């Protein structure tokens, strides 16, 4: 029969020892003795009914079950500390916690969030960038700007994205003002994960037949944008992610037909926070910013 965990005592010590891989280092962080940390972990193991660490003469190592539990405990303690910090900070209206993807945070939200903070300097902005979908139920996130498949006619969409081909001005030959579709065979065609979207774009523009270099892929759009800026080739990338670099001239957009791309952005709000002033302000600002980007895309 499973043994119920009747006390959370020892979880903090376990988390610290798991991160350091050492009772001694954990003790220094917790301002305890190594023996006290070791005892807390041992008592936790006895309560759980399985070992968390393998004790070696000069170090400790997590068991398989210990590794699984360490991930859960670390996440739980992080959520707890975030909530405590928010409560200690006083008014819930003073802190806005935003979740979005790595690429959009780095290349779009962070470069322009100062516009929002100038309007509302009293707000403390916390941006959590992750390509994993974050929980909206634990209080750690107020709003999430999410990338997802958009159905035709669907409402509530902030921005309907497209993939655009972009490149560094450094790729232009002397006297050349822009690259054309015919130039694509001269450079590596950079992409995110799979080359399928490049094939669709080439087909859409009637230039599928050709000797194209599709040998370079990248893990996300932010890295893909930086590769293009560095002149490593022509990148096929989300317009939202490339938008600021196109505006600044760091990237030039290839003039061609875009391939079908059913992706877009929606703002998700944590339950019970829809009517909060900070959320309403952020939504209104976000609608204006994305509308400007949508107009630029439509004109392009």
C-alpha positions as CSV (number, residue, x, y, z in Angstrom):
1,X,0.0,0.0,0.0
2,X,1.3,3.5,-0.9
3,X,2.6,5.5,2.1
4,X,1.0,9.0,2.3
5,X,3.3,11.9,2.7
6,X,2.2,13.5,6.0
7,X,4.9,16.2,6.1
8,X,6.6,18.5,3.7
9,X,9.6,18.8,6.0
10,X,12.8,18.1,4.1
11,X,11.6,19.1,0.6
12,X,13.6,22.4,0.7
13,X,16.7,20.5,1.8
14,X,16.2,17.9,-0.8
15,X,15.7,20.5,-3.6
16,X,18.9,22.3,-2.6
17,X,21.0,19.1,-2.3
18,X,19.6,17.9,-5.7
19,X,20.6,21.2,-7.4
20,X,24.1,21.2,-6.0
21,X,24.7,17.5,-6.0
22,X,26.2,18.0,-2.5
23,X,25.0,18.1,1.1
24,X,27.9,20.4,1.9
25,X,27.0,23.0,-0.8
26,X,23.3,22.8,0.1
27,X,24.2,23.4,3.7
28,X,26.1,26.5,2.8
29,X,23.1,27.9,0.9
30,X,20.6,27.0,3.7
31,X,23.0,28.1,6.5
32,X,22.8,24.7,8.1
33,X,25.4,22.0,8.8
34,X,25.9,19.2,6.2
35,X,24.8,16.7,8.8
36,X,21.5,18.5,9.4
37,X,20.7,18.6,5.6
38,X,21.6,14.9,5.3
39,X,19.4,14.0,8.2
40,X,16.4,15.9,6.7
41,X,16.8,14.1,3.4
42,X,17.2,10.8,5.2
43,X,13.9,11.4,7.1
44,X,12.2,12.4,3.9
45,X,13.4,9.1,2.2
46,X,12.0,7.1,5.1
47,X,8.7,8.9,4.8
48,X,8.6,8.3,1.1
49,X,9.7,4.7,1.2
50,X,12.4,5.0,-1.4
51,X,15.9,6.4,-1.8
52,X,16.5,9.8,-3.3
53,X,20.3,9.7,-3.5
54,X,23.0,7.2,-3.9
55,X,25.7,8.1,-1.3
56,X,29.2,7.8,-2.6
57,X,32.4,8.5,-0.5
58,X,33.0,11.9,-2.0
59,X,29.7,12.9,-3.6
60,X,26.0,12.1,-3.9
61,X,23.9,11.2,-7.0
62,X,20.2,11.3,-7.6
63,X,18.4,8.0,-8.1
64,X,16.0,7.7,-11.0
65,X,13.0,8.4,-8.7
66,X,15.0,11.1,-7.0
67,X,15.5,12.8,-10.4
68,X,11.8,12.7,-11.1
69,X,10.9,14.1,-7.7
70,X,13.5,16.8,-7.9
71,X,11.9,18.2,-11.1
72,X,8.5,18.4,-9.5
73,X,9.7,19.8,-6.2
74,X,11.8,22.4,-7.9
75,X,8.8,23.6,-10.0
76,X,6.6,23.5,-6.9
77,X,9.0,25.6,-4.8
78,X,9.5,28.1,-7.7
79,X,5.7,28.6,-8.0
80,X,5.5,29.0,-4.2
81,X,8.3,31.6,-4.1
82,X,6.7,33.5,-7.0
83,X,3.3,33.6,-5.2
84,X,4.9,34.6,-1.9
85,X,6.9,37.4,-3.6
86,X,3.7,38.7,-5.2
87,X,1.8,38.7,-2.0
88,X,4.7,40.4,-0.1
89,X,4.7,43.0,-2.9
90,X,1.3,44.2,-1.7
91,X,-1.3,45.3,-4.3
92,X,-1.8,42.6,-6.9
93,X,-2.5,45.3,-9.5
94,X,1.1,46.5,-9.3
95,X,2.6,43.4,-10.9
96,X,1.9,42.1,-14.4
97,X,3.2,38.6,-15.2
98,X,3.4,37.9,-18.9
99,X,4.1,34.5,-20.5
100,X,5.2,34.1,-24.1
101,X,7.5,32.2,-26.4
102,X,11.3,32.7,-26.4
103,X,11.3,34.1,-29.9
104,X,8.5,36.6,-29.5
105,X,9.8,37.7,-26.1
106,X,13.4,38.3,-27.4
107,X,12.5,39.8,-30.8
108,X,9.2,41.5,-30.4
109,X,7.9,42.0,-26.8
110,X,11.1,43.0,-25.0
111,X,12.3,45.6,-27.6
112,X,9.0,47.4,-27.3
113,X,7.7,46.8,-23.7
114,X,9.3,50.2,-22.7
115,X,6.4,51.9,-24.6
116,X,4.0,50.2,-22.2
117,X,6.0,50.9,-19.1
118,X,6.3,54.6,-20.1
119,X,2.5,54.7,-20.1
120,X,2.2,52.8,-16.8
121,X,5.4,53.3,-14.8
122,X,3.8,52.1,-11.6
123,X,3.5,48.5,-13.0
124,X,6.2,45.9,-12.2
125,X,6.6,43.8,-15.4
126,X,7.6,40.2,-15.2
127,X,8.2,38.4,-18.5
128,X,8.5,34.6,-18.5
129,X,9.7,33.3,-21.9
130,X,9.2,29.6,-22.5
131,X,8.2,27.5,-25.6
132,X,6.2,25.2,-23.2
133,X,2.6,26.2,-22.5
134,X,2.6,27.6,-19.0
135,X,-0.3,26.9,-16.5
136,X,-2.7,29.7,-16.1
137,X,-4.2,28.2,-13.0
138,X,-1.4,28.6,-10.3
139,X,-1.3,32.4,-10.1
140,X,2.2,32.7,-11.5
141,X,0.9,34.1,-14.9
142,X,-1.6,36.9,-15.5
143,X,-1.6,36.9,-19.3
144,X,0.0,34.7,-22.0
145,X,0.7,35.7,-25.6
146,X,0.4,32.4,-27.4
147,X,1.1,31.2,-30.9
148,X,-1.4,28.7,-32.3
149,X,-3.3,27.5,-35.4
150,X,-5.9,30.0,-36.5
151,X,-9.1,28.9,-38.2
152,X,-10.6,31.1,-40.9
153,X,-13.1,33.5,-39.5
154,X,-12.0,32.9,-35.9
155,X,-12.4,35.9,-33.6
156,X,-10.1,37.2,-30.9
157,X,-6.9,36.9,-33.0
158,X,-4.4,39.6,-32.3
159,X,-2.2,39.0,-35.3
160,X,-2.4,36.6,-38.2
161,X,1.2,35.7,-39.0
162,X,3.0,34.9,-42.2
163,X,6.3,33.4,-43.1
164,X,8.6,35.9,-44.9
165,X,12.0,35.4,-46.5
166,X,14.5,37.9,-45.1
167,X,18.2,38.5,-45.5
168,X,21.0,40.8,-44.4
169,X,21.9,43.8,-46.7
170,X,25.4,42.3,-46.5
171,X,24.3,39.7,-49.1
172,X,23.7,42.3,-51.8
173,X,26.4,42.5,-54.5
174,X,27.9,45.9,-55.2
175,X,25.3,48.0,-56.9
176,X,22.5,45.6,-56.1
177,X,19.5,47.0,-54.2
178,X,17.6,43.9,-53.5
179,X,17.6,40.1,-53.8
180,X,15.1,38.4,-56.1
181,X,13.7,34.9,-56.3
182,X,16.4,34.1,-58.8
183,X,19.1,34.8,-56.2
184,X,17.9,32.1,-53.8
185,X,20.0,29.5,-55.5
186,X,23.1,31.5,-54.5
187,X,22.6,31.3,-50.8
188,X,21.7,28.7,-48.1
189,X,18.0,28.8,-47.3
190,X,17.7,28.8,-43.5
191,X,14.6,27.4,-41.8
192,X,13.1,26.4,-38.4
193,X,13.1,22.6,-37.9
194,X,11.9,21.5,-41.3
195,X,12.3,22.7,-44.9
196,X,8.6,22.1,-45.8
197,X,7.7,25.7,-45.6
198,X,10.5,26.7,-48.0
199,X,9.3,24.1,-50.5
200,X,5.7,25.6,-50.2
201,X,7.0,29.1,-50.8
202,X,9.1,28.1,-53.8
203,X,6.1,26.2,-55.2
204,X,3.8,29.2,-54.6
205,X,6.1,31.4,-56.6
206,X,6.6,28.9,-59.4
207,X,10.3,28.4,-58.8
208,X,10.4,25.0,-57.2
209,X,12.8,23.6,-59.8
210,X,16.3,24.6,-58.9
211,X,19.5,23.8,-57.1
212,X,18.7,25.0,-53.5
213,X,20.8,24.6,-50.4
214,X,18.4,23.5,-47.6
215,X,21.1,22.2,-45.3
216,X,20.8,24.5,-42.3
217,X,18.1,24.5,-39.7
218,X,17.7,26.3,-36.4
219,X,15.8,25.6,-33.2
220,X,13.6,28.7,-33.1
221,X,12.7,31.8,-34.9
222,X,14.9,34.1,-32.7
223,X,18.0,32.1,-33.6
224,X,16.9,32.0,-37.2
225,X,16.6,35.8,-37.3
226,X,20.1,36.2,-35.8
227,X,21.5,33.8,-38.4
228,X,20.0,36.0,-41.2
229,X,21.4,39.2,-39.6
230,X,24.8,37.5,-39.5
231,X,24.6,37.0,-43.3
232,X,24.5,33.2,-43.1
233,X,21.8,32.9,-45.7
234,X,18.1,33.8,-46.4
235,X,15.8,32.9,-43.6
236,X,12.1,31.9,-43.8
237,X,10.7,33.3,-40.6
238,X,7.7,34.6,-38.7
239,X,6.9,38.2,-39.7
240,X,6.2,39.0,-36.0
241,X,9.6,37.8,-35.0
242,X,11.4,39.6,-37.8
243,X,9.3,42.8,-37.6
244,X,11.7,45.0,-35.6
245,X,14.7,43.9,-37.6
246,X,12.9,44.7,-40.8
247,X,11.9,48.1,-39.5
248,X,15.4,48.9,-38.4
249,X,16.9,47.8,-41.8
250,X,18.9,45.0,-40.2
251,X,16.9,42.6,-42.4
252,X,15.5,43.1,-45.9
253,X,12.3,41.3,-47.0
254,X,12.3,39.4,-50.3
255,X,9.5,40.5,-52.5
256,X,7.5,37.4,-53.3
257,X,4.2,35.6,-52.7
258,X,4.0,34.1,-49.2
259,X,2.9,30.5,-48.7
260,X,-0.2,29.6,-46.7
261,X,0.6,29.8,-43.0
262,X,-2.3,29.2,-40.5
263,X,-0.6,30.6,-37.4
264,X,-1.4,33.6,-35.3
265,X,-1.3,35.1,-31.8
266,X,-4.0,35.3,-29.1
267,X,-3.9,36.9,-25.6
268,X,-5.0,34.4,-22.9
269,X,-6.0,35.8,-19.5
270,X,-5.9,33.9,-16.2
271,X,-9.3,33.0,-14.8
272,X,-10.7,35.8,-12.6
273,X,-8.3,38.5,-13.9
274,X,-10.1,39.6,-17.0
275,X,-11.5,42.8,-15.3
276,X,-8.3,43.8,-13.5
277,X,-7.0,47.2,-14.6
278,X,-3.5,46.0,-15.4
279,X,-4.8,43.3,-17.7
280,X,-7.2,45.7,-19.5
281,X,-4.4,48.2,-20.0
282,X,-2.0,45.6,-21.4
283,X,-4.7,44.2,-23.7
284,X,-5.5,47.7,-25.1
285,X,-1.8,48.4,-25.7
286,X,-1.2,45.1,-27.3
287,X,-4.1,45.5,-29.7
288,X,-2.6,48.8,-30.9
289,X,0.9,47.4,-31.3
290,X,-0.2,44.3,-33.2
291,X,-2.6,46.3,-35.4
292,X,0.4,48.5,-36.5
293,X,2.3,45.3,-37.3
294,X,-0.6,43.8,-39.2
295,X,-0.9,47.0,-41.3
296,X,2.9,46.8,-42.1
297,X,2.6,43.2,-43.1
298,X,-0.5,43.8,-45.3
299,X,1.3,46.6,-47.1
300,X,4.4,44.6,-47.6
